[in-house]
Amino acid sequence: MNELKFAESGIIRKVVRAFSDNLVLDVQEVRKLLELKKFNSKYALAWDIRYSRIEDLDGDNNIVALTSRRGFWGFSMLLNIESGTLFVFTKEKNLDEVIKRFGKEKLHYIHSLLFLNKKYDEDFGLMHEDFQLSLQIDGIEEFDAQRKLDAINILGDYYSDINKVILVTLTEENNVAVKVEAGLFTSDCQLIDKEDWSSFIRPAFNDREVDSEEIEKENASKKQTEKSIPVLKPQYSNSSRNGKEKRIVAKRKHTIEKNKE
């Protein structure tokens, strides 16, 4: 299948970097900026930084960043206007838990957004058997009505522009990204197809995350800086400046001795 592609692989690369880049330095900078003596919100701050990076892709190659709130908490998504594909971001472990809770507890926003993939249900299977047994037909219709209403509240005017929802998941080990995948699911959370985007994760280099493109830019910047440094004329050289400083000191010493007399 070819359901998961952005218009250009370059956009996938930017999305993966925004979602998976290491957060350690950013978190430390925020903590230092706010002069926090105690720090109990690392998890929430990490997601704030990720979502801010994702939002920065707004306007890049037909990409629109959408932000929604659930009470005091907010999250960001990306919509490819050209293809009508909505990309939703979560941790792999979190998605596993969300899928297990489907139809059993209060609506999660992923449950609601996946309602837009209902067109895939007929081709890729029925509802989960345990979920079918837990609800009567009327219950299923009511549940879907709630999901649709919630999805409209989340997406607003963009609801009708979306053709499918893709879930992008991140897996980390020791706070370092090791896997990013994009998955297409039915409306009841059954996986249809997935694509591994891990090759776009930024490589680590000497404990600092860089890549060949950034190294090239840094080298070019250094060369430009070197060219812009002016060459001092002889009268402004170190030896000339040191001589001038000695004369000033001698003059001050002479003045002090004269005043003593």
Sine and cosine of phi, psi and omega as CSV:
sin_phi,cos_phi,sin_psi,cos_psi,sin_omega,cos_omega
0.00,0.00,0.36,-0.93,0.02,-1.00
-0.78,-0.63,0.69,0.72,-0.08,-1.00
-0.99,0.14,-0.29,0.96,-0.24,-0.97
-0.98,-0.18,-0.08,1.00,-0.18,-0.98
-0.98,0.22,0.69,-0.73,0.28,-0.96
-0.97,0.23,0.12,-0.99,0.03,-1.00
-0.89,0.46,-0.59,0.81,-0.01,-1.00
-0.69,-0.73,0.58,-0.82,0.02,-1.00
-0.90,0.43,-0.41,0.91,0.03,-1.00
-0.88,0.48,-0.55,0.83,0.04,-1.00
-0.94,0.35,-0.65,0.76,0.04,-1.00
-0.85,0.52,-0.68,0.74,0.01,-1.00
-0.86,0.51,-0.71,0.70,-0.01,-1.00
-0.90,0.43,-0.63,0.77,0.01,-1.00
-0.90,0.44,-0.72,0.69,-0.01,-1.00
-0.89,0.45,-0.68,0.74,0.00,-1.00
-0.90,0.44,-0.70,0.72,0.00,-1.00
-0.88,0.48,-0.60,0.80,-0.08,-1.00
-0.99,0.13,-0.58,0.81,-0.21,-0.98
-0.93,-0.36,-0.16,0.99,-0.02,-1.00
-0.83,0.56,0.57,-0.82,-0.02,-1.00
-0.84,0.54,0.61,-0.80,-0.09,-1.00
-0.95,-0.31,-0.10,0.99,-0.15,-0.99
-0.82,0.57,-0.77,0.63,-0.04,-1.00
-0.91,0.41,-0.64,0.77,0.00,-1.00
-0.90,0.43,-0.68,0.73,0.00,-1.00
-0.90,0.43,-0.67,0.74,0.02,-1.00
-0.89,0.45,-0.65,0.76,0.00,-1.00
-0.90,0.43,-0.67,0.74,0.02,-1.00
-0.90,0.43,-0.69,0.73,0.00,-1.00
-0.88,0.47,-0.66,0.75,0.01,-1.00
-0.93,0.37,-0.66,0.75,-0.01,-1.00
-0.87,0.49,-0.66,0.75,-0.03,-1.00
-1.00,0.07,-0.08,1.00,0.00,-1.00
0.81,0.59,0.76,0.65,-0.03,-1.00
-0.99,0.13,0.84,-0.54,0.06,-1.00
-0.99,0.13,-0.52,0.85,0.10,-1.00
-0.88,-0.48,0.44,-0.90,-0.10,-0.99
-0.56,-0.83,0.98,-0.18,-0.07,-1.00
-0.89,-0.45,0.21,0.98,-0.09,-1.00
-0.81,-0.58,0.55,0.83,-0.06,-1.00
-0.86,0.51,-0.67,0.74,-0.05,-1.00
-0.89,0.45,-0.75,0.66,-0.01,-1.00
-0.90,0.43,-0.66,0.75,0.00,-1.00
-0.89,0.45,-0.63,0.78,0.02,-1.00
-0.86,0.51,-0.68,0.73,0.01,-1.00
-0.94,0.34,-0.57,0.82,0.06,-1.00
-0.86,0.50,-0.67,0.74,0.00,-1.00
-0.92,0.39,-0.70,0.72,0.02,-1.00
-0.86,0.51,-0.75,0.66,-0.04,-1.00
-0.91,0.42,-0.58,0.81,0.05,-1.00
-0.90,0.45,-0.66,0.76,0.04,-1.00
-0.89,0.45,-0.67,0.74,0.01,-1.00
-0.89,0.46,-0.68,0.73,0.00,-1.00
-0.90,0.44,-0.47,0.88,0.00,-1.00
-0.91,0.41,-0.24,0.97,0.02,-1.00
-0.99,0.11,-0.04,1.00,0.00,-1.00
-0.83,0.55,0.75,-0.66,0.02,-1.00
1.00,0.04,-0.01,1.00,-0.02,-1.00
-1.00,-0.02,0.95,-0.32,0.06,-1.00
0.80,0.61,0.88,0.48,0.07,-1.00
0.92,0.39,0.33,0.94,0.00,-1.00
-0.99,-0.14,0.75,-0.66,0.06,-1.00
-0.88,-0.48,0.76,-0.65,0.04,-1.00
-1.00,0.00,0.79,-0.62,0.02,-1.00
-0.91,-0.42,0.67,-0.74,0.02,-1.00
-0.82,-0.57,0.69,-0.72,0.01,-1.00
-0.72,-0.69,0.38,-0.92,-0.01,-1.00
-0.88,-0.48,0.59,-0.80,0.13,-0.99
-0.83,-0.55,1.00,-0.01,-0.10,-0.99
0.94,0.34,-0.81,-0.58,-0.01,-1.00
-1.00,0.07,-0.09,1.00,-0.08,-1.00
-0.96,-0.28,0.62,-0.79,0.01,-1.00
-0.80,-0.59,0.37,-0.93,0.05,-1.00
-0.58,-0.81,0.36,-0.93,-0.07,-1.00
-0.86,-0.52,0.51,-0.86,0.01,-1.00
-0.71,-0.71,0.22,-0.98,0.08,-1.00
-0.83,-0.56,0.70,-0.72,0.02,-1.00
-0.88,-0.48,0.83,-0.55,0.13,-0.99
-1.00,0.07,0.97,-0.23,-0.09,-1.00
-0.87,0.50,-0.60,0.80,-0.06,-1.00
-0.90,0.43,-0.69,0.72,-0.04,-1.00
-0.99,-0.14,-0.23,0.97,-0.05,-1.00
0.96,0.30,0.43,0.91,-0.02,-1.00
-0.99,-0.13,0.81,-0.59,0.04,-1.00
-0.98,-0.20,0.80,-0.60,0.01,-1.00
-0.96,-0.28,0.84,-0.54,-0.04,-1.00
-0.91,-0.42,0.67,-0.74,-0.17,-0.99
-0.92,-0.39,0.69,-0.72,0.02,-1.00
-0.34,-0.94,0.23,-0.97,0.11,-0.99
-0.99,0.16,0.51,-0.86,-0.02,-1.00
-0.87,0.50,-0.69,0.72,-0.01,-1.00
-0.90,0.45,-0.63,0.78,0.01,-1.00
-0.90,0.43,-0.66,0.75,0.00,-1.00
-0.89,0.46,-0.64,0.77,0.04,-1.00
-0.85,0.53,-0.67,0.74,0.01,-1.00
-0.93,0.36,-0.63,0.78,0.01,-1.00
-0.89,0.46,-0.68,0.74,0.01,-1.00
-0.89,0.45,-0.66,0.76,0.00,-1.00
-0.90,0.44,-0.52,0.85,-0.06,-1.00
-1.00,0.01,0.02,1.00,-0.06,-1.00
-0.86,0.51,0.85,-0.53,0.05,-1.00
0.98,0.19,0.01,1.00,-0.08,-1.00
-0.94,-0.34,-0.42,0.91,-0.02,-1.00
-0.75,-0.66,-0.20,-0.98,0.02,-1.00
-0.89,0.45,0.39,-0.92,-0.08,-1.00
-0.88,0.47,0.76,-0.65,0.22,-0.98
-1.00,-0.06,0.51,-0.86,-0.06,-1.00
-0.88,0.48,-0.47,0.88,0.05,-1.00
-0.93,0.38,-0.63,0.78,0.09,-1.00
-0.84,0.54,-0.69,0.73,-0.05,-1.00
-0.93,0.36,-0.71,0.71,-0.04,-1.00
-0.92,0.39,-0.54,0.84,0.02,-1.00
-0.93,0.36,-0.20,0.98,0.09,-1.00
-0.85,0.53,-0.49,0.87,-0.01,-1.00
-0.94,0.33,-0.16,0.99,0.07,-1.00
-0.99,-0.13,0.29,0.96,-0.09,-1.00
-0.88,0.48,-0.45,0.90,0.00,-1.00
-0.89,0.46,-0.33,0.94,0.00,-1.00
-1.00,0.07,-0.20,0.98,-0.09,-1.00
-0.87,0.49,-0.69,0.73,-0.07,-1.00
-0.91,0.42,-0.57,0.82,-0.04,-1.00
-1.00,0.09,-0.39,0.92,-0.13,-0.99
-0.82,-0.57,0.50,0.87,0.15,-0.99
0.94,-0.35,0.18,-0.98,-0.01,-1.00
-1.00,-0.05,-0.07,-1.00,0.02,-1.00
-0.90,0.43,0.38,-0.93,0.06,-1.00
-0.81,0.59,0.65,-0.76,-0.07,-1.00
-0.87,0.50,-0.69,0.72,-0.01,-1.00
-0.91,0.42,-0.53,0.85,0.02,-1.00
-0.96,0.29,-0.63,0.78,0.05,-1.00
-0.86,0.51,-0.65,0.76,-0.04,-1.00
-0.96,0.29,-0.40,0.91,-0.08,-1.00
-0.99,0.12,-0.28,0.96,-0.04,-1.00
-0.75,-0.66,0.58,-0.81,0.16,-0.99
-0.98,0.18,0.19,-0.98,-0.02,-1.00
-0.83,0.55,-0.69,0.73,0.03,-1.00
-0.88,0.47,-0.59,0.81,0.01,-1.00
-0.91,0.41,-0.63,0.78,0.01,-1.00
-0.91,0.42,-0.68,0.74,0.00,-1.00
-0.90,0.44,-0.66,0.75,0.02,-1.00
-0.92,0.40,-0.65,0.76,0.01,-1.00
-0.88,0.48,-0.71,0.70,0.02,-1.00
-0.91,0.42,-0.59,0.80,0.03,-1.00
-0.90,0.44,-0.63,0.77,0.04,-1.00
-0.91,0.41,-0.66,0.75,0.00,-1.00
-0.90,0.45,-0.69,0.72,-0.01,-1.00
-0.89,0.46,-0.71,0.70,0.00,-1.00
-0.89,0.46,-0.66,0.75,0.00,-1.00
-0.92,0.40,-0.65,0.76,0.03,-1.00
-0.89,0.46,-0.63,0.78,0.04,-1.00
-0.90,0.43,-0.65,0.76,0.03,-1.00
-0.90,0.43,-0.59,0.81,-0.01,-1.00
-0.95,0.31,-0.69,0.72,-0.16,-0.99
-0.99,-0.10,-0.35,0.94,0.00,-1.00
0.87,0.49,-0.72,-0.70,-0.06,-1.00
-0.91,0.41,-0.28,0.96,-0.03,-1.00
-0.99,0.14,-0.13,0.99,-0.06,-1.00
-0.80,0.60,-0.72,0.69,-0.07,-1.00
-0.97,0.25,-0.15,0.99,-0.02,-1.00
-1.00,0.01,-0.10,0.99,-0.15,-0.99
-0.99,-0.13,0.80,-0.59,0.03,-1.00
-1.00,-0.10,-0.53,0.85,0.01,-1.00
-0.36,-0.93,0.36,-0.93,0.00,-1.00
-0.90,-0.44,0.77,-0.64,0.05,-1.00
-0.92,-0.40,0.75,-0.66,0.05,-1.00
-0.99,-0.13,0.85,-0.53,0.01,-1.00
-0.97,-0.22,0.86,-0.50,-0.08,-1.00
-0.92,-0.39,0.55,-0.83,0.00,-1.00
-0.88,-0.47,0.71,-0.70,0.10,-0.99
-0.87,-0.50,0.77,-0.64,-0.02,-1.00
-0.84,-0.54,0.45,-0.89,0.15,-0.99
-0.75,-0.66,0.85,-0.52,-0.06,-1.00
0.81,0.59,0.68,0.73,0.04,-1.00
0.91,0.41,0.32,0.95,0.05,-1.00
-0.88,-0.48,0.76,-0.65,-0.02,-1.00
-0.91,0.41,0.77,-0.64,0.03,-1.00
-0.86,-0.50,-0.28,0.96,-0.02,-1.00
-0.40,-0.92,0.67,-0.74,0.15,-0.99
-0.74,-0.68,0.82,-0.58,0.00,-1.00
-0.79,-0.61,0.47,-0.88,0.10,-1.00
-0.89,-0.45,0.78,-0.62,-0.07,-1.00
-0.79,-0.62,0.64,-0.77,0.11,-0.99
-0.97,-0.22,0.81,-0.59,-0.07,-1.00
-0.85,-0.53,0.42,-0.91,0.17,-0.99
-0.95,0.32,0.08,-1.00,-0.03,-1.00
-0.92,0.39,-0.35,0.94,0.01,-1.00
-0.96,-0.28,0.49,0.87,0.19,-0.98
0.96,0.29,0.37,0.93,0.10,-1.00
-1.00,-0.01,0.78,-0.63,-0.04,-1.00
-0.94,0.35,0.78,-0.63,0.03,-1.00
-0.99,-0.17,-0.74,0.67,-0.05,-1.00
-0.39,-0.92,0.46,-0.89,0.05,-1.00
-0.57,-0.82,0.37,-0.93,0.00,-1.00
-0.70,-0.72,0.72,-0.70,-0.02,-1.00
-1.00,0.06,0.87,-0.49,0.00,-1.00
-0.96,-0.29,0.25,0.97,-0.11,-0.99
-0.88,0.47,-0.44,0.90,-0.03,-1.00
-0.92,0.40,-0.26,0.97,0.00,-1.00
-1.00,-0.03,-0.07,1.00,0.03,-1.00
-0.89,0.45,0.67,-0.74,-0.03,-1.00
-0.89,0.45,0.77,-0.63,0.01,-1.00
-0.95,0.30,0.50,-0.87,0.03,-1.00
-1.00,-0.01,0.61,-0.79,-0.03,-1.00
-0.55,-0.83,0.93,-0.38,0.00,-1.00
0.79,0.62,0.74,0.68,0.03,-1.00
0.88,0.47,0.19,0.98,0.06,-1.00
-0.77,-0.64,0.77,-0.63,-0.10,-1.00
-0.99,0.17,0.93,-0.36,0.02,-1.00
-0.65,-0.76,0.17,-0.98,0.13,-0.99
-0.62,-0.79,0.10,-1.00,-0.09,-1.00
-0.87,0.50,-0.58,0.81,0.00,-1.00
-0.90,0.43,-0.68,0.73,-0.01,-1.00
-0.94,0.35,-0.61,0.79,0.03,-1.00
-0.88,0.47,-0.67,0.74,0.00,-1.00
-0.89,0.45,-0.67,0.75,0.03,-1.00
-0.90,0.43,-0.65,0.76,-0.01,-1.00
-0.91,0.42,-0.68,0.73,0.02,-1.00
-0.89,0.45,-0.66,0.75,0.02,-1.00
-0.89,0.45,-0.62,0.78,0.01,-1.00
-0.91,0.41,-0.64,0.77,0.01,-1.00
-0.90,0.45,-0.68,0.73,0.01,-1.00
-0.88,0.47,-0.66,0.76,0.00,-1.00
-0.90,0.43,-0.63,0.78,0.01,-1.00
-0.91,0.42,-0.67,0.74,0.01,-1.00
-0.88,0.47,-0.63,0.77,0.00,-1.00
-0.92,0.39,-0.52,0.86,-0.10,-1.00
-0.99,0.11,-0.16,0.99,0.00,-1.00
-0.97,0.26,0.87,-0.50,-0.04,-1.00
-0.95,0.30,0.52,-0.85,0.07,-1.00
-1.00,0.03,0.79,-0.61,-0.05,-1.00
-0.96,0.28,0.66,-0.75,0.08,-1.00
-0.95,0.31,0.36,-0.93,-0.05,-1.00
-0.78,0.62,-0.65,0.76,-0.05,-1.00
-0.93,0.37,-0.23,0.97,0.02,-1.00
-0.94,-0.35,0.24,0.97,-0.02,-1.00
-0.95,0.30,0.17,-0.99,-0.03,-1.00
-0.87,0.49,-0.68,0.74,-0.04,-1.00
-0.90,0.43,-0.65,0.76,0.02,-1.00
-0.91,0.41,-0.67,0.74,-0.01,-1.00
-0.91,0.41,-0.64,0.76,0.02,-1.00
-0.89,0.45,-0.63,0.78,0.02,-1.00
-0.89,0.45,-0.66,0.76,0.01,-1.00
-0.90,0.44,-0.66,0.75,0.01,-1.00
-0.90,0.44,-0.62,0.78,0.01,-1.00
-0.90,0.43,-0.66,0.75,0.00,-1.00
-0.89,0.45,-0.63,0.78,0.00,-1.00
-0.90,0.43,-0.69,0.73,0.01,-1.00
-0.89,0.46,-0.69,0.72,-0.01,-1.00
-0.89,0.46,-0.64,0.77,0.00,-1.00
-0.90,0.43,-0.68,0.74,0.01,-1.00
-0.90,0.44,-0.63,0.78,0.00,-1.00
-0.90,0.43,-0.67,0.74,0.01,-1.00
-0.89,0.45,-0.65,0.76,0.01,-1.00
-0.89,0.45,-0.68,0.74,-0.02,-1.00
-0.90,0.43,-0.70,0.72,-0.01,-1.00
-0.91,0.42,-0.60,0.80,0.02,-1.00
-0.91,0.42,-0.64,0.77,0.00,-1.00
-0.92,0.40,-0.56,0.83,0.02,-1.00
-0.90,0.43,-0.59,0.81,0.01,-1.00
-0.91,0.41,0.00,0.00,0.00,0.00
